[in-house]
Amino acid sequence: MKLKQIHRISGIIIAVFLVLHLSNHLFALGGPALHITVMKYFRMVYRFPPVEVLLLLCVTIQIFSGLRLVFTKGFRKQPLYVIAQAVSGIYLSLFLINHVRAVLLARYEWHVETDFYFASGVAVHYPEKLFFIPYYTLSVLCAFTHIACAHYARSMELATVWSPSGGNDRFKKEAFWIFGTGVVVTALIMGSLTGLFYPL
């Protein structure tokens, strides 16, 4: 199996988790209590030991395979979507390394609950919020950017095989819809974490 295929498969598994994770954050629009209640149900899935090990394995594969693909392909004379996918992937790699490390340290060394208040605490207090607001914002935007670019690239590959006339305009629209959804989701999540919708 090629490295690109392995990267794609691990990415799909992580994307399924991401749907749960971001959906959980969107429930925070109803308040921290609702977010925490939903989180407890979702954790029954992604904190089930075999699932959690699979996710951590996929994150590791995604980081190393992604960085290998980026530095093998390079940036010179590449289309914009390839550059956007590479740059967002590099940021996500750094984010995942730091975020997973922080969550594991909180659980096993600091013995701190990694619930809504774990994330919002650093997003509402000065000076921490000067770093964590852009840090969280970019992480969600980069996730949607990466998915949008990957969708466009894969659609173009399949179009070349099955329909040489292609559907370039349609694929671009689909990619922009994915990214646009990401902008809205990011704004809603960050509004919740920063106390824009209710006092924290």
Phi, psi and omega per residue, in radians:
M1 nan 2.336 -3.107
K2 -1.276 2.703 -3.130
L3 -1.000 -0.695 -3.139
K4 -1.086 -0.684 3.122
Q5 -1.177 -0.724 3.111
I6 -1.082 -0.756 3.123
H7 -1.067 -0.723 -3.119
R8 -1.153 -0.763 -3.111
I9 -1.134 -0.814 3.117
S10 -1.106 -0.613 3.116
G11 -1.141 -0.677 3.115
I12 -1.122 -0.741 3.128
I13 -1.101 -0.772 3.109
I14 -1.122 -0.645 -3.141
A15 -1.100 -0.634 3.097
V16 -1.103 -0.774 3.073
F17 -1.091 -0.686 -3.105
L18 -1.091 -0.638 3.090
V19 -1.042 -0.790 3.107
L20 -1.124 -0.794 -3.050
H21 -1.130 -0.802 -3.132
L22 -1.277 -0.585 3.054
S23 -1.077 -0.719 3.097
N24 -1.018 -0.786 3.127
H25 -1.141 -0.578 3.117
L26 -1.198 -0.496 3.073
F27 -1.137 -0.300 3.085
A28 -1.139 -0.242 3.049
L29 -1.068 -0.440 3.086
G30 -1.569 0.068 3.111
G31 1.960 2.760 -3.134
P32 -0.985 -0.655 -3.101
A33 -1.096 -0.737 3.121
L34 -1.156 -0.738 3.099
H35 -0.985 -0.827 -3.092
I36 -1.181 -0.676 3.114
T37 -1.083 -0.835 3.131
V38 -1.127 -0.697 3.141
M39 -0.992 -0.688 -3.130
K40 -1.091 -0.645 3.103
Y41 -1.252 -0.763 -3.140
F42 -1.128 -0.599 -3.127
R43 -1.160 -0.405 3.065
M44 -1.083 -0.439 3.108
V45 -1.548 -1.055 -2.966
Y46 -1.512 -0.080 2.979
R47 -1.819 0.100 2.965
F48 -1.134 2.119 -2.935
P49 -0.788 -0.859 3.129
P50 -1.068 -0.649 3.127
V51 -1.189 -0.745 -3.127
E52 -1.120 -0.714 3.106
V53 -1.114 -0.731 3.111
L54 -1.071 -0.745 3.133
L55 -1.108 -0.778 3.132
L56 -1.121 -0.658 3.094
L57 -1.127 -0.761 3.139
C58 -1.140 -0.668 3.094
V59 -1.081 -0.780 3.126
T60 -1.079 -0.806 3.123
I61 -1.079 -0.757 -3.094
Q62 -1.080 -0.737 -3.126
I63 -1.144 -0.923 -3.047
F64 -1.232 -0.706 3.135
S65 -1.212 -0.673 3.140
G66 -1.120 -0.803 3.137
L67 -1.130 -0.655 3.096
R68 -1.101 -0.764 3.140
L69 -1.126 -0.712 -3.126
V70 -1.092 -0.867 -3.041
F71 -1.376 -0.304 3.040
T72 -1.347 -0.741 -3.098
K73 -1.373 -0.647 -3.128
G74 1.358 -3.130 -3.077
F75 -1.962 -0.307 -3.013
R76 -1.191 2.303 3.068
K77 0.988 0.581 3.099
Q78 -1.726 2.605 3.063
P79 -1.069 2.766 -3.091
L80 -1.001 -0.708 -3.096
Y81 -1.159 -0.538 3.098
V82 -1.212 -0.740 3.112
I83 -1.119 -0.777 3.139
A84 -1.094 -0.693 3.117
Q85 -1.147 -0.708 -3.125
A86 -1.187 -0.818 -3.111
V87 -1.128 -0.784 3.120
S88 -1.128 -0.616 3.114
G89 -1.162 -0.692 3.104
I90 -1.109 -0.784 3.124
Y91 -1.088 -0.771 -3.138
L92 -1.097 -0.619 3.089
S93 -1.067 -0.827 3.122
L94 -1.130 -0.716 3.132
F95 -1.101 -0.824 -3.094
L96 -1.098 -0.723 3.109
I97 -1.018 -0.844 -3.098
N98 -1.241 -0.735 -3.062
H99 -1.206 -0.817 3.130
V100 -1.096 -0.722 3.099
R101 -1.042 -0.800 -3.114
A102 -1.110 -0.732 -3.131
V103 -1.151 -0.770 -3.135
L104 -1.164 -0.687 3.081
L105 -1.115 -0.724 3.138
A106 -1.088 -0.706 -3.095
R107 -1.297 -0.783 -2.947
Y108 -1.811 -0.344 -3.131
E109 -2.007 -0.815 -3.111
W110 -1.471 -0.334 -3.110
H111 0.956 0.856 3.117
V112 -1.965 2.399 3.112
E113 -1.258 2.204 -3.108
T114 -1.637 1.057 -3.133
D115 -1.750 -2.781 -3.117
F116 -0.943 -0.736 -3.053
Y117 -1.256 -0.383 3.076
F118 -1.122 -0.739 3.138
A119 -1.404 -0.764 -3.057
S120 -1.263 -0.461 -3.104
G121 -0.994 -0.720 -3.112
V122 -1.494 -0.157 -3.128
A123 -1.680 -0.103 -3.138
V124 -2.052 -0.256 -3.093
H125 -1.750 2.418 3.092
Y126 -1.547 2.388 0.123
P127 -1.642 -0.016 -3.064
E128 -0.940 -0.658 -3.058
K129 -1.132 -0.394 3.116
L130 -1.097 -0.504 3.080
F131 -1.648 -0.814 -2.957
F132 -1.312 -0.491 3.093
I133 -1.118 -0.929 3.073
P134 -1.144 -0.558 3.134
Y135 -1.075 -0.862 3.112
Y136 -1.214 -0.747 -3.102
T137 -1.029 -0.842 -3.140
L138 -1.132 -0.575 -3.118
S139 -1.109 -0.768 -3.139
V140 -1.249 -0.766 3.121
L141 -1.075 -0.714 3.133
C142 -1.178 -0.606 3.099
A143 -1.081 -0.817 3.132
F144 -1.215 -0.640 3.083
T145 -1.078 -0.782 -3.123
H146 -1.103 -0.771 3.133
I147 -1.144 -0.747 -3.141
A148 -1.068 -0.778 -3.141
C149 -1.185 -0.697 3.115
A150 -1.120 -0.716 3.103
H151 -1.082 -0.781 3.136
Y152 -1.100 -0.811 -3.118
A153 -1.089 -0.765 -3.131
R154 -1.181 -0.689 3.119
S155 -1.098 -0.700 3.118
M156 -1.160 -0.672 3.094
E157 -1.073 -0.852 -3.103
L158 -1.181 -0.626 3.125
A159 -1.120 -0.646 3.126
T160 -1.113 -0.633 -3.114
V161 -1.361 -0.835 -2.985
W162 -1.659 -0.495 -3.078
S163 -2.559 1.525 -3.071
P164 -0.946 -0.455 3.107
S165 -1.184 -0.400 3.000
G166 1.292 3.090 3.100
G167 -2.524 0.845 -2.996
N168 -0.927 -0.822 -3.110
D169 -1.117 -0.719 3.126
R170 -1.116 -0.733 -3.133
F171 -1.150 -0.644 3.088
K172 -1.111 -0.760 3.125
K173 -1.073 -0.751 3.125
E174 -1.088 -0.724 3.124
A175 -1.126 -0.721 3.122
F176 -1.177 -0.605 3.078
W177 -1.134 -0.710 3.104
I178 -1.092 -0.826 3.138
F179 -1.129 -0.740 3.127
G180 -1.065 -0.696 3.056
T181 -1.057 -0.700 3.118
G182 -1.081 -0.673 3.118
V183 -1.100 -0.782 -3.140
V184 -1.144 -0.820 -3.140
V185 -1.056 -0.759 3.123
T186 -1.040 -0.807 -3.119
A187 -1.083 -0.730 -3.128
L188 -1.184 -0.761 -3.138
I189 -1.144 -0.810 -3.113
M190 -1.189 -0.562 3.048
G191 -1.071 -0.662 3.108
S192 -1.241 -0.802 -3.072
L193 -1.188 -0.476 -3.072
T194 -1.714 0.061 3.090
G195 1.376 0.399 3.141
L196 -1.231 -0.577 -3.052
F197 -1.678 -0.308 3.127
Y198 -2.841 2.701 -3.099
P199 -1.189 2.470 3.084
L200 -2.170 nan nan
